[in-house]
Amino acid sequence: MNVLALALRTGLIAGLISVLYVVLITISILKRRVKMDRAAEIHGYIREAAIAYMKAQYSVILSIAILIGLTITGLGHVWNNTLLINIGLAYLVGSFSSAIVSLLGMYLAILTNIRVLNALAEGEIKKALIIAFRGGSITGFLVSGVGILGIAILFIVFESVTQSLTEATQSLLGYAFGASTVALFARVGGGMYTKAADVGADLVGKVEVGIPEDDPRNPGVIADNVGDNVGDCAGMGADLFESYVESIVASMVIAAMIGSEVLIAYPLLFSGVALLVTLLTSQFVSLSPFKDPGRTLTVVSILSLVSVAVITFIAVRLVMPNLIYAWIATVFGLITGGIVGFTSDYFTSPLYRPVKVVASYSRAGPALTILSGLSMGFYSTFIPTITVALAAIGAFMIGLNLATSGCMLLVGIYAIALAGVGMLSMTSIVVSADAYGPIVDNTAGLAEQAGYPDSVRELADKLDSAGNTMKSISKGYAIGSAALTALALLFSYVSVLAHNLGISPEKLMNTIFNVGNPAHGPYLISGIVIGVALPALFTAIVVQSVTAAAFRLVEEIRRQFREKPGILEWKEKPDYARAVQIVTYYALRRLILPGVLALLAPLIIGITLGPAALGGTLLGAVAGGLLLGLFQGNVGNTWDNAKKYVEMGHFGGKGSEAHKAAVIGDTVGDPLKDAAGPSINILIKLMAIASTVYVPIIAYLRPI
C-alpha cells in the first residue's frame, strides 16, 4: 500500500469512527428521560422556534447554493471544462454537508440542554457537565468526521474518474467552496438573529424595566434563547467545518502543483490521526478529578494539544520519516492556536486584569465602559497577530528543508498551509467546547424562567461561566485559524492561476504579483487597499442589520409592556411568538447582502481589474480581516464579562450604576462578538476560495 492510499484509508477510518461516536453519544443523551414541568414546556417553545427559523434560513441558503453549484456545472458543460463540472458537483456536496452538520448539531444541542437541567436539579453537577460536553461533542466530531470523510471520498472518486492527482485535488476546491458559502450565510443569519434578540431583550428588560436576564416576563426571552443555538451552535459549527475542510484542501492543492504524492497524503494522514487522538482525549471530561467545570475544560484542551503533537510525531516518523520538517511546520500552527486562544481568554475572562479594569471604569458611566473596552480590544489583537505572522514565517523557513530543486517557493507556501492544518487539527475539541456554551447558557435560562431554586441556578451559572470562557477561546482560535487558512488559500489561488496560464508560480510571483512591475504593480497595490476596506464594509452591513432588527424588537417589547401592564405583575403572559417572528423576518431579510458581497467582489475585481488586483485584494482582506475579527470577538466578550463581574457583587452589583453602564457596554459588544466578528472569519476564506474557483472564468474573460 502506498502512502497516499494509507492516508486516504486513515481519513476514511477516522471519519467513520467519529460519526459512529456521535451516534453513540447521541443515544446515551437521548436515553435520559425529561422531567415534564414548566422548564420542559419552555424548552418546547425554544425547540419549535429554532426549528422554524432554521428551516426558513436553510431554504434560502440551499436555494442559493444549488443555483451556484448548477451555474458552475453548467459553465463547465458550455466550455467543455471537466474540472469546472467536478467543482460544481463537489460544491453541492460541500453545501449539503455543511448544512447537515450545523442542523444536526444544533438540534441535538437543544435536546441536550433540558437534560443538563434535569441533572442539575438532582444536584449532580459532574453528570451535568458530562452531558453538556457530550452534547457539544456531537457538533464537534460531526464537523471533523464529516469533513475528512467528504474529502477522502471525493478525492477517491475524482482521482478514479480523471486519472490525475492535480485535477482531483483541484476538484476538491468545490467541496470547500460549498462549505464556505453555506457557512457565511449561516453565520451571518444566525448572528443577526441571536444578537438582535439579545440586544432587544436586554435594552428593554434589563436597562429600562430592571428585570433579570432570562426573566419569563420579557417577551424577547424565547427569541434570545433560540438565538444562542442558531448563532453559537449552528453558526460556529458551519464556520469551523469550512475552515477544517479548506485547510486540508488548500495544502493538497499546493502539494499537487509541486507534483508530490507524499505531500498530498500528509495533511490527510495528520488530520486523521489528530481526529482519533482528540476523540480519546475528550473522554477526560468524564474522568476528570476536578470539581470546577472551567478547569476541566481547560485541561482537556491542553491535554488534546499535547497529545496530538506527540502521537502525530510518532505516526509521521513511522509512515513518512522524510517529512519530519512537515510535522514541525504543522506543529507551529498547533502552538499558534493555543497562543491565540489563551490570549483571547486573558483579555476576556473575569479572572484577569483587562475585564476587571473595564468593570471598574463602569462606575463612571457607559462612556468609560466603552472607551476602556475599546482599548482592551485593540490591545488583544497584538499578540495573536504577531503570533500568526511569526508562525507563517517559521513554517515557510522550515518548509524549505522539504524542497527539491526548482520548487523552493511552492514548498515554503505548502508549509504555511500545513500550519493551518495543524491549528485546525484541534477543531473537534474547540467546536465541542464552543457548542457546550449555548447548551449551558440555555440551561441557565431555563432554570431562571421555570423558577428553579437558587441552588440549581448557582450550579447552572457555574457551568455557564465555563462556557463563556470556552466561547472566548474558540472565537480567537477561529479567526487565527482563518488567517492561516486564508493565506494558504491565497497561495492556492496563485498556484491554480499559474497552472491555468501555463507558467511556474515563481514566474507568476515575479511578474503579476510584483510591486515593482510597472504593468501589474499599481493593480496589486490598489487591490490591497480595496481588500482592507472590504471587511470594514462587511462589518458595517452586519452591525446595521442587527441594529435595525433590535430596534424593531425593542418597539415590540415596549408595546407589549404598555398594552399589557399585567405582564410585569405576572398576571398576563407575554406574546413570545410575535418577538420570534420579528427577529426571524429581519434576519432572513438582511441575510443576502453580506453573502453576495463575499461571493461577487472577487469575480468583479478579477474581471475588471485583473488577477494582480484580485491577489492584492485577498492579501489586504486577510490583514484587515484578522485585525477586525480579533478585535470584535475579544472586545465584545470583554464587555460581556465585565458586566458579569459586576453582577458577581463587585462595584455595587446588580442594579447599581456600574451595572447599568456595564449592560450598555455588553449590548454594544453583542453584534461585534457574535455577528460581525465571527462572520469575518468566513468572509476572508470565502473570498479566497471563491477566487481560486473563479480562476478559469477570470482567465477566460480577462486574459493576461
C-alpha positions in Angstrom: 0.0 0.0 0.0 1.5 3.4 -1.0 1.5 6.4 1.3 -1.4 8.2 -0.4 -3.7 5.1 -0.1 -2.8 4.8 3.5 -3.6 8.4 4.2 -6.9 8.1 2.4 -7.7 5.0 4.4 -6.8 6.8 7.7 -9.1 9.7 6.8 -11.9 7.3 6.0 -11.5 5.3 9.2 -11.1 8.4 11.4 -14.2 10.0 9.8 -16.3 6.8 10.2 -15.3 6.3 13.8 -16.0 9.9 14.6 -19.5 9.7 13.1 -20.1 6.4 14.9 -19.0 8.1 18.2 -21.6 10.9 17.5 -24.3 8.3 17.1 -23.3 6.5 20.4 -23.2 9.7 22.5 -26.5 10.9 20.9 -28.2 7.7 22.0 -26.7 8.0 25.5 -28.0 11.5 25.9 -31.5 10.9 24.5 -31.9 7.8 26.7 -32.2 10.2 29.7 -35.8 10.9 30.5 -37.0 14.5 30.6 -39.0 15.7 33.6 -42.3 17.2 32.4 -42.5 20.5 34.2 -42.5 24.2 33.4 -38.9 24.0 32.1 -39.9 21.3 29.7 -42.7 23.5 28.4 -40.4 26.5 27.8 -37.9 24.1 26.2 -40.6 23.1 23.8 -41.1 26.7 22.7 -37.3 27.1 22.2 -37.1 23.9 20.2 -40.1 24.7 17.9 -38.9 28.3 17.3 -35.3 27.2 16.5 -36.5 24.5 14.0 -38.8 27.0 12.3 -36.1 29.6 11.9 -33.5 27.1 10.6 -36.0 25.7 8.1 -36.6 29.2 6.8 -32.9 30.1 6.8 -31.7 27.0 5.1 -34.4 27.1 2.5 -32.9 30.4 1.4 -29.2 29.3 1.8 -29.6 26.0 0.0 -31.5 27.6 -2.8 -28.6 30.0 -3.4 -26.1 27.1 -3.1 -28.0 24.9 -5.6 -28.1 27.9 -8.0 -24.3 28.5 -7.7 -23.5 24.8 -8.0 -25.6 24.3 -11.1 -24.2 27.5 -12.6 -20.6 26.3 -12.2 -21.5 22.9 -13.6 -23.4 24.5 -16.5 -20.4 26.7 -17.4 -18.2 23.6 -17.3 -20.5 21.9 -19.9 -20.7 25.0 -22.1 -16.9 25.4 -22.1 -16.3 21.6 -22.1 -14.3 22.0 -18.9 -14.3 18.8 -16.9 -12.7 20.5 -13.9 -15.5 23.1 -13.6 -18.1 20.3 -13.8 -16.3 18.4 -11.0 -16.0 21.6 -8.9 -19.7 22.3 -9.4 -20.7 18.8 -8.2 -18.3 18.9 -5.3 -19.7 22.4 -4.4 -23.2 20.9 -4.0 -21.8 18.1 -1.8 -19.9 20.6 0.4 -23.0 22.8 0.7 -25.3 20.0 1.9 -22.6 18.5 4.2 -22.2 21.9 5.9 -26.0 22.2 6.3 -26.3 18.7 7.7 -23.6 19.2 10.3 -24.9 22.5 11.6 -28.6 21.5 11.6 -28.0 18.2 13.3 -25.5 19.7 15.8 -27.9 22.5 16.7 -31.0 20.3 17.1 -29.2 17.8 19.3 -27.7 20.6 21.4 -31.3 21.8 22.1 -32.4 18.3 23.1 -29.4 18.2 25.4 -29.9 21.4 27.4 -33.1 20.3 29.2 -31.4 17.0 30.2 -28.5 19.0 31.7 -31.0 21.0 33.7 -32.6 17.8 35.0 -29.2 16.6 36.1 -28.5 19.8 38.0 -31.9 19.6 39.6 -30.7 16.3 41.1 -27.6 18.1 42.4 -25.2 16.3 40.0 -23.0 19.0 38.5 -20.4 16.5 37.3 -23.0 14.5 35.5 -24.5 17.7 34.1 -21.0 18.8 32.8 -20.5 15.4 31.1 -23.9 15.6 29.4 -23.4 19.2 28.3 -19.9 18.5 26.8 -21.1 15.4 25.1 -23.9 17.4 23.6 -21.3 19.9 22.3 -19.2 16.9 21.1 -22.0 16.0 18.7 -21.3 19.1 16.7 -17.5 19.0 17.3 -17.0 15.4 16.0 -19.6 15.8 13.2 -17.6 18.8 11.9 -14.3 16.9 11.8 -15.7 13.5 10.9 -17.9 14.6 8.0 -15.2 17.0 6.8 -12.4 14.5 6.5 -14.8 11.8 5.3 -16.1 14.0 2.5 -12.5 15.0 1.4 -11.4 11.3 1.3 -14.4 10.0 -0.6 -14.5 12.8 -3.2 -10.7 12.5 -3.8 -11.0 8.8 -4.4 -14.0 9.4 -6.8 -12.3 12.3 -8.7 -9.0 10.6 -9.0 -10.5 7.4 -10.4 -12.6 9.5 -12.9 -9.9 11.9 -14.0 -6.8 9.7 -13.5 -5.0 12.9 -12.5 -3.9 13.9 -9.0 -3.8 17.6 -9.9 -7.3 17.6 -11.3 -8.6 15.5 -8.4 -7.2 17.9 -5.8 -8.4 21.0 -7.6 -11.9 19.4 -7.9 -11.9 19.4 -4.0 -11.9 23.2 -4.1 -15.6 22.9 -4.9 -16.2 21.0 -1.7 -14.5 23.7 0.3 -16.3 26.5 -1.7 -19.7 25.0 -1.0 -19.0 24.6 2.7 -17.7 28.2 2.9 -20.8 29.6 1.1 -23.2 27.9 3.5 -21.1 28.8 6.5 -21.1 32.6 5.7 -24.9 32.7 5.3 -25.4 30.5 8.4 -23.0 32.6 10.5 -24.4 35.9 9.3 -28.1 34.9 9.6 -27.6 33.2 12.9 -25.6 36.1 14.2 -28.2 38.6 13.2 -30.9 36.6 14.8 -29.2 35.9 18.1 -27.8 39.4 18.6 -31.0 41.2 17.6 -32.9 39.1 20.1 -30.2 39.6 22.8 -29.8 43.3 22.3 -33.6 44.0 22.1 -34.4 41.9 25.1 -31.6 43.4 27.2 -32.3 47.1 26.3 -35.9 46.9 27.5 -35.8 44.2 30.1 -32.6 44.9 31.9 -32.0 48.6 31.2 -35.5 50.1 31.1 -37.6 47.8 33.3 -34.9 46.4 35.5 -35.9 42.7 35.4 -33.2 40.0 35.4 -31.8 38.3 32.3 -33.9 35.4 31.1 -36.9 36.6 33.1 -40.0 34.9 31.6 -41.9 38.2 31.7 -39.7 39.5 28.9 -41.4 38.9 25.5 -38.0 38.6 23.8 -36.6 35.9 26.1 -37.5 32.9 24.0 -36.1 34.6 20.9 -32.9 35.2 22.9 -32.7 31.5 23.9 -33.3 30.4 20.3 -30.5 32.8 19.2 -27.9 31.1 21.4 -28.5 27.9 19.4 -28.8 29.2 15.8 -25.8 31.6 16.3 -23.2 30.0 18.6 -24.0 26.3 17.8 -25.1 26.1 14.2 -23.1 29.1 13.1 -19.8 28.1 14.8 -20.3 24.5 13.5 -20.6 25.7 9.9 -17.7 28.2 10.4 -15.1 25.7 11.6 -16.4 22.9 9.3 -15.4 25.0 6.3 -12.1 26.1 8.0 -11.2 22.5 8.6 -12.0 21.4 5.1 -10.3 24.4 3.5 -7.0 24.0 5.4 -6.7 20.4 4.2 -7.8 21.1 0.6 -5.5 24.1 0.3 -2.4 22.1 1.3 -3.4 19.2 -1.0 -3.8 21.6 -4.0 -0.4 23.2 -3.4 1.1 19.7 -3.0 -0.4 18.6 -6.3 1.2 21.7 -8.0 4.6 20.5 -6.6 3.9 17.1 -8.0 4.4 15.1 -4.8 2.1 12.3 -4.0 3.6 12.1 -0.5 2.9 15.8 0.2 -0.7 15.3 -0.9 -1.1 12.5 1.5 0.5 14.2 4.5 -2.4 16.6 5.6 -4.9 13.8 5.3 -2.8 11.5 7.5 -2.0 14.1 10.1 -5.7 15.2 10.3 -7.0 11.7 10.5 -4.6 10.7 13.3 -5.3 14.0 15.2 -9.1 13.4 15.0 -8.7 9.9 16.6 -6.4 11.4 19.3 -8.9 14.2 20.2 -11.7 11.6 20.4 -9.7 9.8 23.1 -8.7 12.9 25.0 -12.2 14.2 25.0 -13.1 11.4 27.4 -11.1 13.2 30.1 -14.2 15.2 30.9 -15.8 12.0 32.3 -12.7 11.0 34.2 -11.6 14.5 35.5 -10.9 14.7 39.2 -11.5 18.5 39.2 -14.7 19.9 40.6 -14.5 23.2 38.7 -16.0 22.8 35.1 -13.8 25.5 33.7 -10.7 23.8 34.9 -11.8 20.5 33.4 -12.4 22.0 30.0 -9.1 23.9 30.1 -7.2 20.7 30.9 -9.0 18.8 28.1 -7.8 21.5 25.6 -4.2 21.4 26.8 -4.2 17.6 27.0 -5.5 17.4 23.5 -2.9 19.8 22.1 0.0 17.9 23.6 -1.4 14.5 22.7 -1.9 15.5 19.1 1.6 16.8 18.8 3.2 13.6 20.3 1.0 11.0 18.6 1.2 12.6 15.1 5.0 12.8 15.5 5.1 9.0 16.1 2.8 8.4 13.1 4.8 10.6 10.8 8.1 9.1 12.0 6.8 5.6 11.2 5.0 6.2 7.9 6.7 9.3 6.4 10.1 9.6 8.1 11.3 12.1 5.4 8.5 14.5 6.4 9.6 15.4 9.9 10.1 19.0 8.8 6.5 19.0 7.6 5.4 17.8 11.1 7.4 20.7 12.6 5.6 23.2 10.3 2.3 21.7 11.3 3.0 21.9 15.0 3.8 25.6 14.5 0.2 26.0 13.7 -0.9 23.8 16.6 1.1 26.0 19.1 -0.2 29.2 17.4 -3.8 28.0 18.0 -3.0 27.6 21.7 -1.4 31.1 22.0 -4.2 32.8 20.1 -6.9 31.0 22.1 -5.4 31.7 25.5 -4.6 35.3 24.7 -8.3 35.8 24.0 -9.0 34.1 27.3 -6.7 36.6 29.2 -8.4 39.6 27.7 -12.0 38.3 28.1 -12.0 36.3 31.4 -13.2 38.0 34.6 -10.3 36.3 36.3 -7.8 38.6 34.8 -7.0 42.4 34.8 -8.5 43.6 31.5 -12.1 42.7 32.4 -11.7 44.0 35.9 -10.4 47.3 34.6 -13.4 47.7 32.3 -15.8 46.8 35.1 -14.0 49.3 37.4 -14.4 52.2 34.9 -18.1 51.4 34.6 -18.6 53.2 37.9 -18.1 56.4 35.9 -20.8 55.6 33.4 -21.2 53.9 30.0 -18.8 56.2 28.1 -15.8 55.0 30.1 -17.1 51.4 29.8 -17.0 51.7 26.0 -13.6 53.5 25.9 -11.8 51.2 28.3 -13.3 48.2 26.4 -12.1 49.5 23.1 -8.6 49.9 24.3 -8.5 46.4 25.7 -10.0 45.1 22.4 -7.2 46.7 20.4 -4.5 45.5 22.9 -5.9 42.0 22.5 -5.1 41.9 18.8 -1.4 42.5 19.0 0.0 39.2 20.4 -2.3 36.9 18.2 -1.5 38.9 15.0 2.3 38.8 15.7 2.0 35.1 16.5 0.2 34.3 13.3 2.8 36.2 11.3 5.7 34.5 13.0 4.0 31.1 12.5 3.8 31.8 8.8 7.4 32.9 8.6 8.6 30.0 10.7 6.6 27.4 8.7 7.9 28.8 5.5 11.5 28.6 6.6 11.1 25.1 8.0 9.3 24.0 4.8 12.3 24.9 2.7 14.0 21.8 4.1 11.5 19.7 2.2 12.2 21.4 -1.1 13.9 19.8 -4.1 15.4 21.9 -6.9 13.0 24.2 -8.7 10.2 24.3 -6.2 11.5 26.2 -3.2 8.8 28.9 -3.2 5.9 26.4 -3.5 7.2 24.1 -0.8 7.6 27.0 1.6 4.0 28.0 0.8 2.9 24.4 1.3 4.4 24.6 4.8 2.4 27.7 5.6 -0.7 25.7 4.6 0.3 22.9 6.9 0.5 25.4 9.8 -3.2 26.0 9.2 -3.8 22.2 9.1 -2.0 21.9 12.5 -4.1 24.7 14.0 -7.3 23.2 12.8 -6.4 19.6 13.9 -7.9 20.6 17.2 -11.3 21.5 15.6 -13.3 18.7 17.2 -12.3 19.8 20.7 -12.7 23.5 20.0 -16.2 23.1 18.5 -17.2 20.7 21.3 -16.2 23.3 23.9 -17.9 26.1 21.9 -21.1 24.2 21.4 -21.1 23.4 25.1 -21.6 27.2 25.6 -25.1 27.6 24.2 -26.2 24.3 25.8 -25.3 25.5 29.3 -26.5 29.1 28.5 -29.9 27.7 27.6 -29.8 25.5 30.8 -29.2 28.6 33.0 -32.0 30.4 31.1 -34.5 27.5 31.6 -33.6 27.4 35.3 -34.4 31.1 35.6 -37.6 31.1 33.6 -39.0 28.0 35.2 -38.4 29.3 38.7 -35.9 26.6 39.9 -34.4 27.0 43.3 -31.4 29.3 43.8 -29.2 26.2 44.4 -29.9 24.9 40.9 -29.4 28.3 39.3 -26.0 28.6 41.0 -24.9 25.3 39.6 -26.1 26.3 36.2 -24.2 29.6 36.4 -21.0 27.6 37.2 -21.4 25.6 34.0 -22.3 28.8 32.1 -19.3 30.6 33.4 -17.0 27.9 32.0 -19.0 28.1 28.7 -18.3 31.8 28.4 -14.6 31.2 28.8 -14.5 28.5 26.2 -16.5 30.6 23.7 -13.9 33.4 24.0 -11.1 30.9 23.4 -12.9 29.4 20.4 -13.6 32.8 18.8 -9.9 33.8 19.0 -9.0 30.3 17.7 -11.4 30.7 14.8 -10.1 34.0 13.5 -6.5 33.0 14.0 -7.0 29.8 12.0 -9.0 31.8 9.4 -5.9 34.0 8.8 -3.6 31.0 8.2 -6.2 29.2 6.1 -6.9 32.3 4.0 -3.1 32.7 3.4 -3.0 29.1 2.3 -6.0 29.7 0.0 -4.4 32.9 -1.3 -1.4 30.8 -2.5 -3.8 28.2 -3.8 -5.2 30.9 -6.0 -1.7 31.8 -7.2 -0.9 28.1 -7.9 -4.1 27.5 -9.8 -3.7 30.7 -11.7 -0.1 29.8 -12.7 -1.4 26.3 -13.8 -4.1 27.9 -16.0 -1.6 30.3 -17.5 0.9 27.5 -18.1 3.8 29.2 -16.2 5.5 28.4 -12.9 4.2 30.0 -9.7 7.7 31.6 -9.2 7.5 33.3 -12.5 3.9 34.4 -11.8 5.0 35.9 -8.4 7.9 37.8 -10.1 5.6 39.3 -12.8 2.0 39.7 -11.9 2.4 39.8 -8.1 5.5 42.1 -8.2 5.0 45.6 -6.8 8.0 46.8 -8.9 6.5 45.6 -12.2 5.1 48.8 -13.9 2.4 46.8 -15.7 1.0 45.0 -12.7 2.4 46.7 -9.5 -0.2 49.5 -9.4 -3.1 47.0 -9.7 -1.6 44.9 -6.9 -1.3 47.9 -4.6 -4.8 49.1 -5.4 -6.1 45.6 -4.7 -4.5 45.6 -1.3 -6.2 48.9 -0.4 -9.6 47.6 -1.6 -9.1 44.3 0.3 -8.5 46.2 3.6 -11.7 48.1 3.0 -14.0 45.1 2.3 -14.1 43.6 5.9 -14.9 47.1 7.2 -17.8 47.4 4.7 -18.9 43.9 5.6 -18.9 44.8 9.3 -21.0 47.9 8.7 -23.6 45.9 6.8 -23.9 43.2 9.5 -23.9 45.6 12.5 -26.5 47.9 10.8 -28.7 44.8 10.2 -28.5 43.8 13.8 -29.3 47.4 14.9 -32.4 47.6 12.7 -33.8 44.2 13.9 -33.0 45.0 17.5 -34.8 48.4 17.2 -37.9 46.7 15.8 -37.8 44.2 18.7 -37.4 47.0 21.3 -40.5 48.6 19.9 -42.5 45.3 20.1 -41.4 44.6 23.7 -42.3 48.2 24.8 -45.7 47.8 23.1 -46.4 44.6 25.0 -45.4 46.1 28.3 -47.5 49.2 27.5 -50.6 47.4 26.3 -50.4 44.5 28.8 -49.2 46.0 32.1 -50.2 42.8 33.8 -47.1 41.1 32.2 -44.7 42.7 34.8 -47.1 41.7 37.6 -47.2 38.1 36.5 -50.9 38.4 35.6 -50.6 38.2 31.8 -48.5 36.1 29.5 -46.1 37.8 27.0 -46.5 37.1 23.3 -43.2 35.2 22.7 -44.2 34.1 19.2 -44.5 37.7 18.0 -41.0 38.5 19.1 -39.6 35.4 17.4 -41.4 36.3 14.2 -40.0 39.8 14.1 -36.4 38.6 14.7 -36.8 35.8 12.1 -38.2 38.2 9.5 -35.4 40.7 9.8 -32.6 38.1 10.0 -33.8 36.5 6.8 -34.5 39.8 5.1 -30.9 41.0 5.5 -29.2 37.7 5.1 -28.4 38.0 1.4 -26.3 41.2 1.0 -23.3 40.2 3.1 -23.1 36.9 1.3 -23.4 38.4 -2.1 -20.6 40.9 -1.3 -18.2 38.0 -0.4 -19.2 35.9 -3.5 -19.3 38.7 -6.2 -16.5 41.0 -5.1 -13.7 38.6 -6.1 -15.3 38.0 -9.5 -16.0 41.6 -10.2 -12.4 42.7 -9.2 -10.8 39.8 -11.1 -12.7 40.6 -14.3 -12.5 44.4 -14.2 -9.0 45.0 -12.6 -7.4 41.7 -13.3 -5.7 38.8 -11.4 -3.0 41.1 -9.8 -5.6 43.3 -8.3 -7.6 40.3 -7.1 -4.4 38.8 -5.5 -3.8 42.1 -3.7 -7.4 42.3 -2.6 -7.1 38.8 -0.9 -3.9 39.9 0.8 -5.5 43.1 2.1 -8.6 41.3 3.2 -6.6 38.8 5.3 -4.7 41.6 7.0 -7.7 43.8 7.6 -10.0 40.9 8.5 -7.6 39.4 11.0 -7.4 42.7 12.9 -11.2 43.4 12.8 -12.2 39.8 13.5 -9.9 39.5 16.6 -10.8 43.0 17.8 -14.6 42.5 17.6 -14.6 39.0 19.0 -12.5 40.0 22.0 -13.9 43.4 22.8 -17.5 42.0 22.8 -16.5 39.3 25.3 -14.6 41.8 27.4 -17.7 43.9 27.8 -19.9 40.9 28.4 -17.7 39.5 31.2 -17.2 43.0 32.7 -21.0 43.0 33.1 -20.9 39.5 34.7 -18.0 40.6 37.0 -20.2 43.5 38.3 -23.1 41.0 38.7 -21.0 38.9 40.9 -21.3 41.7 43.5 -18.3 43.9 42.6 -18.7 47.7 42.3 -22.2 47.7 43.6 -23.5 44.5 42.0 -26.8 44.2 40.1 -29.0 47.3 39.8 -26.1 49.7 40.5 -25.0 52.5 38.2 -21.9 50.5 37.4 -24.1 47.5 36.4 -26.3 49.7 34.1 -23.2 51.1 32.4 -21.8 47.6 32.0 -25.0 46.3 30.5 -24.8 49.0 27.8 -21.2 48.0 27.1 -22.3 44.4 26.8 -25.1 45.5 24.4 -22.7 47.4 22.2 -20.4 44.4 22.1 -23.1 41.8 21.3 -23.3 42.3 17.5 -19.5 42.6 17.3 -18.6 39.3 19.1 -21.4 37.1 17.8 -22.4 38.5 14.4 -19.9 40.7 12.6 -16.6 39.5 14.1 -17.1 35.7 13.6 -18.5 36.3 10.2 -15.3 38.0 9.1 -13.5 34.6 9.6 -15.6 33.2 6.9 -15.5 36.3 4.7 -11.8 36.2 4.1 -11.7 32.5 3.5 -14.8 32.6 1.2 -13.2 35.3 -0.9 -10.0 33.3 -1.2 -11.7 30.0 -2.1 -14.1 31.8 -4.5 -11.2 33.5 -6.3 -9.5 30.1 -6.7 -12.6 28.6 -8.2 -13.2 31.6 -10.4 -9.7 31.4 -12.0 -10.9 29.6 -15.2 -13.7 32.2 -15.6 -11.4 35.1 -14.9 -8.7 33.7 -17.2 -11.3 33.2 -20.0 -12.9 36.7 -19.6 -9.8 38.7 -18.7 -6.8 37.0 -20.4 -3.4 38.5 -19.3 
